[in-house]
Amino acid sequence: MQLFVLFVLVVLPVATARAATLEDAAKTEGEVVLYSSLNNEQIVTLVDAFKKKYPNIKPSFYRGTSDRVLQRAVTESKAGRFAVDVVTAAGFQLQLMKESGLTQRFVPPEASSYNEGFKDPDGHWVSVHSLLNSMAYNIQLVKPNEAPKKYEDLLAPRWKGRLGVNLLDPEWYVSLQWRWGKEKTRNFLKALAAQQPGVRDGHNITAQLLAAGEFHAVTNPYAHIAARIKNEGGPVQYVFDEPVITYVHPIALMKAAPHPSAGKLLMSFILSVEGQRMLRDQGRIPSHRDIDPQVFSLRNVKLFASDPRLAKEYSAAGDEMRAILGAR
């Protein structure tokens, strides 16, 4: 009881004063600029809600793919033009920005609600939303007792000629190497190649072909795509091989942010329960550990966050995947 009283009398007023100081500084700056790879509707929802909460701060944004967000940030930096305060992008592109010295350390209070792996160990970023890599099978072609539970189950003789593999996903292969070790992962892929799978480029196309019956099972679709097809009546069931390989999409404060206080405020808002629920309601998988997605529950699912620092291995890993699987 004494500790609680001490918290109320000492710690809480200090935290409140800091928040007030940040908000006052942000009001003085008067605006904030976001570059983001979220889709346009999601960004508009977030910035409109931010403006409603902080009416004295004018938010604006640029929307592009993660590659375009990276290219724009790098190009502007080289030209000595510093327009952006906050960026969100895929882990690979955000890590390149960090390594190029474009981001700065900022650990918002909300970061305490994000598990390790979903925030940068150096404090430069926190993951806004996640993408889960799963297996999936066609329930019209696969009996429940024959459904795969682990990646290794797909090496059983009955799957020969019936599998689909998404080749446009070296992050999956690199993450498996990190999880299993390179030798086991390479041997797994060679054994998978012996199953004579159909290979395609893209998460959407492999999931769609699974639903159409071209494949009995696919090795590495995004779980939310399989879940969406299932919810729309498609004969698809996703399967989590735990710990589930999970891709992060972080947010970071730019080192040369022209409106740093407003940028910090926007980051905190997007990472807050309020902001994460908005993304959840628009179909994203929040990285906040207390906000469950709409498409499935992750309360009892173990996740394996893909490390953006391994992105330098993606090119070679992609080449190796294609070579082993016999794709051109």
The 8 nearest C-alpha neighbors of each residue, nearest first, counted from 0:
[[1, 3, 2, 4, 5, 6, 7, 8],
 [2, 0, 4, 3, 5, 6, 7, 8],
 [1, 3, 5, 0, 4, 6, 7, 8],
 [4, 2, 6, 0, 5, 1, 7, 8],
 [3, 5, 1, 7, 6, 2, 8, 0],
 [4, 6, 2, 8, 3, 7, 9, 1],
 [7, 5, 10, 3, 4, 9, 8, 11],
 [8, 6, 4, 11, 5, 9, 10, 3],
 [7, 9, 5, 6, 4, 10, 11, 12],
 [10, 8, 6, 5, 7, 11, 12, 13],
 [11, 9, 6, 13, 12, 7, 14, 8],
 [10, 12, 14, 7, 13, 9, 6, 15],
 [13, 11, 15, 14, 10, 9, 16, 8],
 [14, 12, 16, 10, 15, 11, 17, 9],
 [15, 13, 11, 17, 16, 12, 10, 18],
 [16, 14, 12, 18, 13, 17, 11, 19],
 [15, 17, 19, 13, 18, 14, 12, 20],
 [16, 18, 20, 14, 19, 15, 21, 13],
 [19, 17, 15, 21, 16, 20, 22, 14],
 [18, 20, 16, 22, 17, 21, 23, 15],
 [19, 21, 17, 23, 18, 22, 16, 24],
 [22, 20, 24, 18, 23, 19, 260, 25],
 [21, 23, 25, 19, 24, 20, 26, 18],
 [22, 24, 26, 20, 25, 21, 19, 27],
 [23, 25, 27, 21, 22, 26, 260, 20],
 [24, 26, 261, 260, 22, 28, 27, 23],
 [27, 25, 29, 23, 28, 24, 55, 56],
 [26, 28, 24, 29, 25, 23, 56, 55],
 [29, 27, 25, 26, 30, 258, 24, 261],
 [28, 30, 56, 26, 27, 57, 55, 25],
 [31, 29, 57, 56, 58, 28, 261, 258],
 [30, 32, 58, 261, 262, 258, 57, 84],
 [33, 31, 59, 83, 84, 60, 58, 85],
 [32, 34, 60, 85, 86, 83, 84, 35],
 [35, 33, 86, 61, 60, 62, 68, 85],
 [36, 34, 87, 62, 37, 86, 88, 33],
 [35, 37, 64, 63, 65, 88, 62, 87],
 [38, 36, 35, 42, 41, 39, 62, 87],
 [39, 37, 41, 40, 36, 42, 62, 35],
 [38, 40, 42, 41, 43, 37, 62, 36],
 [41, 39, 43, 42, 38, 44, 37, 281],
 [40, 42, 44, 39, 43, 38, 37, 45],
 [41, 43, 45, 39, 44, 40, 46, 37],
 [42, 44, 40, 46, 45, 41, 47, 39],
 [43, 45, 41, 47, 42, 46, 40, 48],
 [46, 44, 42, 48, 43, 47, 49, 41],
 [45, 47, 49, 43, 48, 44, 50, 42],
 [48, 46, 50, 44, 49, 45, 43, 51],
 [47, 49, 51, 45, 46, 50, 44, 52],
 [50, 48, 46, 52, 47, 51, 53, 45],
 [51, 49, 53, 54, 47, 52, 48, 46],
 [50, 52, 48, 54, 49, 53, 47, 46],
 [51, 53, 49, 50, 54, 48, 47, 55],
 [52, 54, 50, 55, 51, 56, 49, 26],
 [55, 53, 50, 51, 56, 52, 57, 49],
 [54, 56, 53, 26, 29, 57, 50, 30],
 [57, 55, 29, 30, 54, 53, 26, 58],
 [56, 58, 30, 29, 31, 50, 55, 59],
 [59, 57, 31, 30, 32, 46, 56, 50],
 [60, 58, 32, 33, 31, 57, 61, 46],
 [61, 59, 33, 32, 34, 62, 58, 35],
 [60, 62, 34, 33, 35, 63, 59, 32],
 [61, 63, 35, 36, 34, 60, 39, 37],
 [64, 62, 36, 67, 68, 35, 65, 61],
 [63, 65, 36, 67, 66, 68, 62, 88],
 [64, 66, 88, 68, 36, 67, 89, 69],
 [67, 65, 69, 64, 68, 70, 92, 63],
 [68, 66, 70, 64, 69, 65, 63, 71],
 [67, 69, 65, 71, 66, 70, 63, 64],
 [70, 68, 66, 72, 67, 71, 92, 73],
 [71, 69, 67, 73, 72, 68, 74, 66],
 [70, 72, 74, 68, 73, 69, 67, 75],
 [71, 73, 69, 75, 70, 74, 76, 68],
 [74, 72, 76, 70, 71, 75, 69, 77],
 [75, 73, 71, 77, 76, 72, 70, 78],
 [76, 74, 80, 78, 72, 77, 73, 71],
 [75, 77, 79, 73, 78, 74, 80, 72],
 [78, 76, 74, 79, 75, 73, 80, 72],
 [77, 79, 75, 76, 80, 74, 81, 73],
 [80, 78, 76, 77, 75, 81, 74, 82],
 [81, 79, 75, 78, 76, 82, 77, 74],
 [82, 80, 83, 76, 255, 79, 75, 256],
 [81, 83, 80, 257, 84, 256, 32, 75],
 [82, 84, 32, 256, 85, 81, 33, 34],
 [83, 85, 256, 32, 253, 262, 252, 33],
 [86, 84, 252, 33, 251, 253, 262, 83],
 [87, 85, 34, 251, 35, 250, 33, 88],
 [86, 88, 250, 35, 249, 36, 34, 251],
 [89, 87, 65, 36, 248, 93, 249, 35],
 [90, 88, 248, 91, 92, 65, 93, 249],
 [89, 91, 307, 93, 248, 247, 92, 94],
 [92, 90, 307, 94, 310, 93, 89, 95],
 [93, 91, 95, 94, 90, 89, 69, 88],
 [92, 94, 96, 90, 95, 91, 88, 89],
 [93, 95, 97, 91, 96, 92, 90, 307],
 [96, 94, 98, 92, 97, 93, 99, 91],
 [97, 95, 99, 93, 101, 94, 98, 102],
 [96, 98, 94, 102, 100, 95, 99, 101],
 [97, 99, 95, 100, 96, 94, 101, 102],
 [100, 98, 96, 97, 101, 95, 102, 73],
 [101, 99, 97, 98, 102, 96, 254, 103],
 [100, 102, 96, 254, 99, 97, 253, 103],
 [103, 101, 253, 254, 97, 252, 100, 96],
 [104, 102, 254, 123, 253, 252, 105, 101],
 [103, 105, 123, 122, 106, 102, 121, 252],
 [104, 106, 123, 122, 107, 103, 252, 124],
 [105, 107, 122, 110, 108, 104, 123, 124],
 [108, 106, 109, 110, 267, 105, 263, 266],
 [107, 109, 110, 111, 106, 267, 112, 271],
 [108, 110, 107, 111, 112, 271, 270, 267],
 [111, 109, 112, 113, 108, 107, 106, 125],
 [110, 112, 109, 113, 108, 114, 107, 106],
 [111, 113, 110, 109, 287, 288, 114, 289],
 [114, 112, 287, 110, 111, 288, 117, 115],
 [113, 115, 117, 116, 112, 288, 118, 111],
 [116, 114, 117, 118, 113, 120, 119, 304],
 [115, 117, 304, 118, 114, 306, 119, 305],
 [118, 116, 126, 115, 114, 125, 113, 304],
 [119, 117, 125, 116, 124, 126, 115, 120],
 [118, 120, 122, 124, 121, 123, 125, 117],
 [121, 119, 122, 118, 123, 116, 115, 124],
 [122, 120, 119, 123, 104, 124, 118, 105],
 [121, 123, 119, 104, 120, 106, 124, 105],
 [124, 122, 104, 119, 103, 121, 105, 251],
 [123, 125, 251, 119, 250, 118, 249, 122],
 [124, 126, 118, 249, 250, 117, 119, 127],
 [249, 125, 127, 248, 117, 247, 128, 118],
 [128, 126, 249, 286, 248, 250, 125, 270],
 [129, 127, 285, 286, 284, 248, 126, 247],
 [128, 130, 247, 284, 246, 286, 248, 285],
 [129, 131, 246, 245, 221, 132, 247, 284],
 [132, 130, 245, 222, 221, 244, 133, 246],
 [131, 133, 221, 244, 222, 219, 220, 245],
 [134, 132, 239, 222, 219, 238, 220, 221],
 [133, 135, 218, 238, 219, 237, 217, 220],
 [134, 136, 237, 236, 238, 217, 216, 133],
 [135, 137, 216, 236, 215, 235, 138, 217],
 [136, 138, 235, 215, 139, 234, 140, 141],
 [137, 139, 141, 234, 140, 235, 136, 236],
 [140, 138, 137, 141, 234, 142, 212, 235],
 [139, 141, 138, 137, 215, 142, 212, 136],
 [142, 140, 138, 139, 137, 146, 145, 143],
 [141, 143, 145, 144, 146, 140, 138, 139],
 [144, 142, 146, 145, 141, 138, 147, 140],
 [143, 145, 142, 146, 141, 147, 148, 138],
 [146, 144, 142, 143, 141, 147, 148, 152],
 [145, 147, 143, 144, 141, 142, 148, 136],
 [148, 146, 152, 149, 145, 153, 150, 238],
 [147, 149, 240, 146, 238, 152, 150, 239],
 [150, 148, 240, 151, 152, 147, 153, 239],
 [149, 151, 152, 153, 240, 148, 147, 218],
 [150, 152, 153, 149, 154, 187, 155, 147],
 [153, 151, 154, 147, 149, 150, 155, 148],
 [154, 152, 151, 155, 150, 158, 147, 191],
 [153, 155, 152, 151, 191, 156, 190, 158],
 [154, 156, 153, 157, 152, 158, 159, 151],
 [157, 155, 158, 159, 154, 194, 153, 160],
 [158, 156, 155, 159, 161, 154, 153, 160],
 [159, 157, 161, 156, 155, 153, 160, 162],
 [160, 158, 194, 161, 157, 156, 195, 162],
 [159, 161, 195, 196, 194, 162, 158, 197],
 [162, 160, 158, 215, 214, 159, 196, 216],
 [163, 161, 196, 216, 214, 217, 215, 160],
 [162, 164, 217, 197, 196, 198, 214, 216],
 [165, 163, 198, 218, 217, 166, 199, 197],
 [164, 166, 199, 200, 167, 201, 198, 202],
 [167, 165, 200, 168, 199, 164, 198, 321],
 [166, 168, 200, 201, 165, 169, 317, 199],
 [167, 169, 170, 166, 171, 165, 172, 317],
 [170, 168, 317, 172, 171, 313, 316, 173],
 [171, 169, 173, 168, 172, 174, 313, 310],
 [172, 170, 174, 169, 173, 168, 175, 244],
 [171, 173, 169, 175, 174, 170, 176, 316],
 [174, 172, 176, 170, 175, 171, 169, 177],
 [175, 173, 177, 171, 176, 172, 170, 305],
 [174, 176, 178, 172, 177, 173, 179, 171],
 [177, 175, 181, 180, 173, 179, 174, 184],
 [178, 176, 174, 175, 180, 179, 173, 181],
 [177, 179, 175, 176, 180, 174, 303, 173],
 [180, 178, 176, 175, 177, 183, 184, 181],
 [179, 181, 176, 177, 182, 183, 178, 184],
 [182, 180, 176, 184, 183, 185, 179, 177],
 [181, 183, 185, 184, 180, 186, 176, 179],
 [182, 184, 186, 185, 181, 180, 187, 179],
 [185, 183, 187, 181, 176, 186, 182, 180],
 [184, 186, 188, 182, 187, 183, 181, 189],
 [187, 185, 189, 183, 184, 188, 182, 190],
 [186, 188, 184, 190, 185, 189, 183, 191],
 [187, 189, 191, 185, 190, 186, 192, 184],
 [190, 188, 192, 186, 191, 187, 323, 185],
 [189, 191, 193, 187, 192, 188, 186, 154],
 [190, 192, 188, 194, 189, 193, 187, 154],
 [193, 191, 189, 324, 194, 190, 195, 188],
 [192, 194, 190, 195, 191, 189, 159, 196],
 [193, 195, 159, 191, 192, 196, 160, 190],
 [194, 196, 160, 193, 192, 159, 197, 191],
 [197, 195, 162, 163, 160, 194, 198, 161],
 [196, 198, 163, 162, 164, 199, 195, 160],
 [199, 197, 164, 163, 165, 196, 166, 200],
 [198, 200, 165, 166, 164, 201, 205, 197],
 [201, 199, 167, 166, 165, 198, 202, 204],
 [200, 202, 167, 203, 204, 165, 199, 205],
 [201, 203, 220, 205, 204, 165, 221, 206],
 [202, 204, 206, 205, 201, 207, 224, 220],
 [203, 205, 207, 206, 201, 202, 208, 199],
 [204, 206, 208, 207, 202, 203, 209, 165],
 [207, 205, 209, 203, 204, 208, 225, 220],
 [206, 208, 204, 210, 209, 205, 203, 211],
 [209, 207, 211, 205, 213, 210, 206, 204],
 [208, 210, 214, 206, 212, 207, 211, 213],
 [209, 211, 207, 208, 212, 234, 235, 233],
 [210, 212, 208, 209, 213, 207, 214, 234],
 [213, 211, 209, 214, 210, 208, 215, 137],
 [214, 212, 208, 209, 211, 215, 210, 161],
 [215, 213, 209, 161, 212, 162, 216, 163],
 [214, 216, 161, 137, 136, 162, 140, 209],
 [217, 215, 136, 162, 214, 135, 137, 163],
 [218, 216, 163, 162, 135, 164, 134, 219],
 [217, 219, 134, 164, 163, 220, 216, 135],
 [218, 220, 134, 133, 132, 217, 165, 164],
 [221, 219, 202, 133, 132, 222, 134, 206],
 [220, 222, 132, 224, 223, 131, 133, 202],
 [221, 223, 225, 133, 224, 131, 132, 226],
 [222, 224, 226, 225, 221, 227, 294, 131],
 [225, 223, 227, 226, 222, 221, 228, 203],
 [224, 226, 228, 222, 227, 223, 237, 229],
 [227, 225, 223, 229, 224, 228, 222, 230],
 [226, 228, 230, 224, 229, 225, 223, 231],
 [229, 227, 231, 233, 225, 226, 230, 224],
 [228, 230, 233, 226, 232, 235, 227, 231],
 [231, 229, 227, 232, 228, 226, 233, 294],
 [232, 230, 228, 229, 233, 227, 226, 234],
 [233, 231, 229, 230, 228, 234, 235, 227],
 [232, 234, 229, 228, 235, 231, 210, 230],
 [235, 233, 138, 137, 210, 229, 139, 232],
 [234, 236, 137, 229, 233, 136, 138, 210],
 [237, 235, 135, 136, 137, 229, 138, 238],
 [236, 238, 135, 134, 225, 222, 133, 136],
 [239, 237, 134, 135, 133, 240, 148, 236],
 [240, 238, 133, 241, 243, 134, 237, 148],
 [241, 239, 149, 243, 242, 238, 148, 133],
 [242, 240, 243, 239, 301, 302, 300, 244],
 [241, 243, 301, 302, 303, 240, 244, 300],
 [244, 242, 241, 302, 303, 240, 245, 239],
 [245, 243, 303, 132, 304, 131, 302, 242],
 [246, 244, 131, 304, 130, 303, 305, 243],
 [245, 247, 130, 305, 129, 304, 131, 248],
 [246, 248, 129, 126, 90, 249, 128, 89],
 [249, 247, 89, 126, 90, 88, 128, 127],
 [126, 250, 248, 125, 127, 87, 124, 88],
 [249, 251, 87, 124, 125, 86, 126, 127],
 [252, 250, 124, 86, 85, 123, 253, 102],
 [253, 251, 85, 102, 103, 84, 254, 262],
 [252, 254, 102, 256, 84, 255, 85, 103],
 [253, 255, 102, 103, 101, 256, 252, 100],
 [254, 256, 253, 257, 81, 101, 84, 102],
 [257, 255, 84, 253, 259, 258, 254, 83],
 [258, 256, 259, 255, 84, 82, 81, 83],
 [257, 259, 256, 261, 260, 28, 31, 262],
 [260, 258, 262, 256, 261, 257, 263, 84],
 [261, 259, 25, 263, 262, 258, 21, 24],
 [262, 260, 25, 264, 263, 259, 258, 31],
 [261, 263, 259, 265, 260, 264, 84, 85],
 [264, 262, 266, 260, 261, 265, 259, 267],
 [263, 265, 261, 267, 262, 266, 268, 260],
 [266, 264, 268, 262, 267, 263, 261, 269],
 [267, 265, 263, 269, 268, 264, 270, 262],
 [266, 268, 270, 264, 265, 269, 271, 107],
 [267, 269, 265, 271, 266, 270, 274, 264],
 [270, 268, 274, 266, 271, 267, 265, 275],
 [271, 269, 267, 268, 274, 275, 266, 109],
 [272, 270, 268, 274, 273, 269, 267, 109],
 [271, 273, 275, 274, 276, 270, 290, 287],
 [274, 272, 271, 276, 275, 277, 268, 269],
 [275, 273, 269, 277, 271, 276, 272, 268],
 [274, 276, 272, 278, 277, 273, 285, 270],
 [275, 277, 279, 273, 278, 274, 272, 280],
 [278, 276, 280, 274, 275, 279, 273, 281],
 [277, 279, 281, 275, 283, 276, 280, 274],
 [280, 278, 276, 283, 282, 281, 277, 292],
 [279, 281, 277, 278, 282, 276, 293, 283],
 [282, 280, 278, 279, 283, 277, 41, 276],
 [281, 283, 279, 280, 278, 293, 284, 292],
 [282, 284, 279, 278, 281, 285, 128, 292],
 [283, 285, 292, 129, 128, 279, 286, 282],
 [286, 284, 128, 287, 275, 279, 283, 129],
 [285, 287, 128, 127, 129, 126, 288, 284],
 [288, 286, 113, 285, 289, 290, 112, 275],
 [287, 289, 113, 290, 286, 112, 114, 291],
 [290, 288, 287, 291, 112, 272, 298, 286],
 [291, 289, 287, 288, 285, 292, 276, 275],
 [290, 292, 296, 297, 289, 293, 285, 298],
 [293, 291, 284, 279, 294, 295, 296, 285],
 [292, 294, 295, 279, 282, 291, 280, 296],
 [293, 295, 292, 226, 223, 227, 296, 282],
 [296, 294, 293, 292, 297, 291, 226, 223],
 [295, 297, 298, 291, 292, 294, 293, 299],
 [296, 298, 300, 299, 291, 295, 292, 301],
 [299, 297, 296, 300, 291, 289, 288, 301],
 [298, 300, 297, 301, 296, 302, 241, 291],
 [301, 299, 297, 298, 302, 241, 242, 243],
 [300, 302, 242, 241, 243, 299, 303, 297],
 [303, 301, 243, 242, 304, 244, 245, 300],
 [302, 304, 244, 242, 243, 245, 305, 301],
 [305, 303, 245, 116, 246, 244, 302, 306],
 [304, 306, 246, 245, 174, 307, 303, 244],
 [305, 307, 308, 309, 304, 116, 310, 90],
 [308, 306, 90, 91, 309, 310, 94, 305],
 [309, 307, 306, 310, 94, 311, 91, 90],
 [308, 310, 307, 311, 312, 306, 313, 173],
 [311, 309, 312, 313, 307, 308, 91, 170],
 [312, 310, 309, 313, 314, 308, 315, 91],
 [311, 313, 310, 315, 309, 314, 316, 173],
 [314, 312, 316, 169, 310, 315, 311, 317],
 [315, 313, 317, 316, 312, 318, 311, 169],
 [314, 316, 318, 317, 313, 312, 319, 311],
 [317, 315, 313, 319, 318, 314, 169, 312],
 [318, 316, 169, 320, 314, 319, 315, 313],
 [317, 319, 315, 321, 316, 320, 322, 314],
 [318, 320, 322, 316, 317, 321, 323, 315],
 [321, 319, 317, 323, 318, 322, 324, 316],
 [320, 322, 326, 324, 318, 319, 323, 325],
 [321, 323, 319, 325, 320, 324, 318, 326],
 [324, 322, 320, 325, 321, 319, 189, 192],
 [323, 325, 192, 321, 322, 326, 320, 189],
 [326, 324, 322, 323, 321, 327, 192, 320],
 [327, 325, 321, 324, 322, 198, 323, 320],
 [326, 321, 325, 322, 324, 318, 198, 320]]
